[in-house]
Amino acid sequence: MNLETKWLEDFVALANTRSFSASARQRHVTQPAFSRRIRALEQAVGVTLVDRSTTPVDLTPQGQLFLVTARNMVEQLNESLGHLRGLSMANEALDIVAAHSLALSFFPPWISRLQKGIGELPTRLVAMNVGDAIHVLREGNCDLMLAYYDPYASMQLDAEVFPSFSIGQVTMLPVCVPDAQGCPRFPLEGQASIPYLSYTQGAFLGRSVRMLLKNDPLRMRLRVVYETAMAEGLKGMMMQGVGLAWIPDFCIRQELNEGRLVRAGGEQWDVPLEIRLYRCSLVHKPGVEKLWRQMMKLPRDFLQA
């Protein structure tokens, strides 16, 4: 039998409230995610624990028997962990998912700046592609999501259900290594074919570049020689002199300042982007609520990286 502790805690909460929606709020997850977890518990136990045909919901006879075991297990486990760890809920870390480039280069200085305004903020950060991050946020399996804002609404996030803070402006720059004279080795001007380091088809940053190029003849001169979903991966290949790529400016500031990378074209080839911090309004975790209130009190320019 493969049981997860959170399923037992979910079941105890449901037994107390007799409401899936109320229990979901109490457990700080969305109702669909909560329902799936109760189903998973029933599948693991091998019996139906909840009678969903009644309002409010009731426990089946098997569910009533199992409730005693579930409560004892949850209480004993929590008591044991509390002694071992000496942790309090007030210091519970916030789980954040972020796009890879933001996790590596943007998040560390931004969170350090934020903590100067609101105090210590324990966090756990997981980097993943934007599509996966959105799924995790919708399922209630993270507290916050750090991502690029999508002006074309392809992320399909309802602003009321998933409110956000604008926390930074970034520009994607076309860059490459310099030649012996310090000029771009692969300039965008001219008629020559250009070796192009491209984002993969599903990558958010790649979509932004394609929007820039879709009606411009330049796209016909870009010869794809390498693809990856991550900006840092393109940067690594670009530093080897393999080709040209569009990279967020915060990822390459040091290389540009030192002259190890140069712009391959003028500002007309820049791609401006906005960075936002998202939450799910259906999830009412105390730590997230507190952070959101604190951020609303900060000046706008303080939130911006």
N, C-alpha and C positions, 0 to 999 in steps of 0.2 A: 504494500500500500504506500503510495507516494503522496503525502499530504504537505501542504504549505501552511505555515503558521498563520499567515494573513487570512487564509480561507477560514480557519477556525475563529479568528477574531471577527471576520465578517459575519459568520453564522451566529455568534453570540450577540452581535449588534442587531441582526435581523430578528432574533428571538425577543430582544428587548423592545424594539420599535414596532414590529409587525408591519413594516413598510419598507419597500425597496428604496424609494426615493429618500426617505429620512435616514435610512442606514447608510446610503451612499454619501450623503452630506456628512454624516458623523465620521465616516471612514476616509473622507477627503478624496473620493474618486467619483467619476461620473457614474450615473445609474447603469448605462449599458455595461461598463466595465465591472461594476459590482455584481450585476446579474450573471455575467459570464463566470465570475469567480465562485459564486454559489453553485452554478452548474458543474464547475470543475470539481468542487468538493463532493457533490453528490456522485459524480462519476468515479471519484477515487474511493469513496466509501462503498459504493455499489448499491445504494438504496436512495429513494426519493425522501428528502428531509423536509421539504417545504410544500405545503398544499397551496398552490397558486390560484385555485378556483374560488377562493374566498376573499372578501375584503372586510377588514384587513387580512393579510395573509396569515396562515396558521401553520403550525408544525404538524407533520404526520406523526403517528405513534412512534415510528422509528426515529424521527427527528427529535421528539421529546426525550427519548432515551439517550440519544447521542449528545444532546445539549449538556447533560451533566458531565459527560466526559470532556467535551470541548471546553466548558468553563473551567474545570479543574486543570486541564492542560495549559490553558492560556494564563490562568492566575499563577500557577507554579512556575511557568517559564518566565513570566514578567518579573516575578519576585526574585528568581535566581539571577536573571540578567541584571536587574537593578543593583543587586549586591556586588556582582562581578565587575560591572562597568562603572558604577557610580555616576550614571548619566541621568540627566533630567530632560523632560520634554522641551523645556525652554531652550536648551542648547542643541536641539535636533537640527541636523544639517539639511539644507535645501538641496534637492536633486535638480540639476540643471542639465539640459541637453543643448548642444550647440553645433553649428556647422563647423567643419574641420578647421577652416582658416581662422574663424573667429575664436575657436577654442585655443588655438596655438598662439596667435599673435595679438588678438584683441582683448580677450577676456582678462588675462592677468593684470595689465595696467588699469583696465576699467574697474574691475572689482576692488582693486586697491584704492582707487580714487573714491569709489562709492562708500567704502567703509570709513573713510575719513569724515564723511558726512553723517553716517548713521550708526557707526560703531561696528564692533566685530560681527561678522556674518559667516557662520560655518556653512560651507557649500561642498557638494560633490558634483563634479563636472564629467560628462560623457560626450565625446565627439562622435558625430555621425552625419550622414548626408541629410539634406533638408527634408526629403520625403519621409525618411524613417523618423526624423525628429518630430514632424507633424503628427505622425501616427502615434508616437509615444505620448505626445501632449494630449491628443484626443482621447486616448485610452485612460488618461489619468495616471500614467505610470511615471510622470515626472512633475515637478512643481513649476518649472519655468523653462522657456525655450528662447535661446538667443539665435536670431536668424536675420538674414537680409530681408528687407521689406519687398514684397512682390507687387509692383504697381499694376501688373496685368491680371491680378487676382487668380493666378493659376494655383495658388496654395489653398484657395477656397476656405478661408477662415472667417467665420462670422465675427465682426468686430465687437458685437455685444457679448457673445459667448467667450471669445478669446481677446480680451482687451490687451493693449500693448503700450509700452513707453518707447518713444524714439530716444535712442541713447548714443547715436553716432552717425556721422556722415563719412562716407568713404568713396574714393574714386578708383576705378580700375584703369590702369595705364598700360598702353602697349609698350613693352620694353624688350631689350635684348642686350647682349654683351657689346662693348665697343670694339671698333677695329683699332689698328695701331695709331691712328690719328685722333682717337677719342670720339669718332662718329659712330652712329649705329651700324652694326654689321649687316642688319637686315632692315633697311629703311622702308617705310610704307610708301613714300613717294617713288615715282618711277613706274616702269612697266615690267620689271623682272619678277619672276616667280619667287615666293617667299616661303621658306620652311616654317610651318606653323605648328605650334604646340597647343593642342586643343583640349577643352574640357569635353568629357564624354556627353552623350546625348541627353541624359537625364539630369545632369548637374545644373544647379540653379545659375551659377556664374556663367556657364556656357550659354544658357538661354539669353542672358543679358547681352552677351557679345553678339550672338546671332541677330538679336533685335537691332543692334547698331549697324550690322553689315548687310541686312537682308536686301536693301535696295541700292547697295553700292557696288560698283564694278570691282572694288578691291577684293571682295570675297572670291572672285574667280582666280586671283593670283595667289591665294593662300593655299599652300600644299601641305596637307596634314602629314606630319612625320611622327607624331606621338600624341597619345590621348590618355587622360586620367581625370578622375572626378575632383581631385584635390589641387588647390592652388599651390600648396607647398611642393607637390610632386612636379608640377610644371616648372616651378621656380628652380628646383634642383636640376632638371634637364636643361633649362635655359642657361644656368650658370656654367654648364659644360660647353656652351656655344652651339647647341644643336639647332636652335631656332628662336622664333619670336612668340611671345604670349602676352595676354592681358592678365595682369595681376593686381589685386587690391593694394593700394599704396601703403597701408600700414605693414604689409608683409615685406616690403622691399625698401623702406626708408634708408636703412643703413647702407645697403648696396648702392643706392642712387647717390647718397652723400659722399661715398668713397669712390665713386666713378667706376665701380665694378659692373654696374648696369646703367644704361642710358635709355631715354625715351626714343622710341622708333618713329614717332610722328607727333604732330601738333595736338593742341587741345581738342580739336574737332573729333579726335578719335577716342577721347576719354569717355568712360561710362560711369556716371554718378549713381551711387546707391545709398540707401538708408539702412541703418541697423536698428532693430527693435527687440525689446524684451517682451515676450508673451506669457500670459498665464491663462488658465481656464477658470471662468467665473463660476462654474458649477462646483468647483472644488474649493472647500473652505478650510484649508489647513491654516492653523493659527500663525505659523511662521511666515507663510506667504501673505496672509492678510496684513500682518504687522509690517512686513517689508513694503507692501504696496502703499500703505498709509504713509510710511516714512518717505517714500520716493515722491509722493504727491506733494509733500511739504517742501521738498528741495527746489531751489531755483532751476529753471530749465537748462541754463548753461552749465550747471553743476553736473547734471545727468549726462550731458553730451561729452563723449570722449574727445 
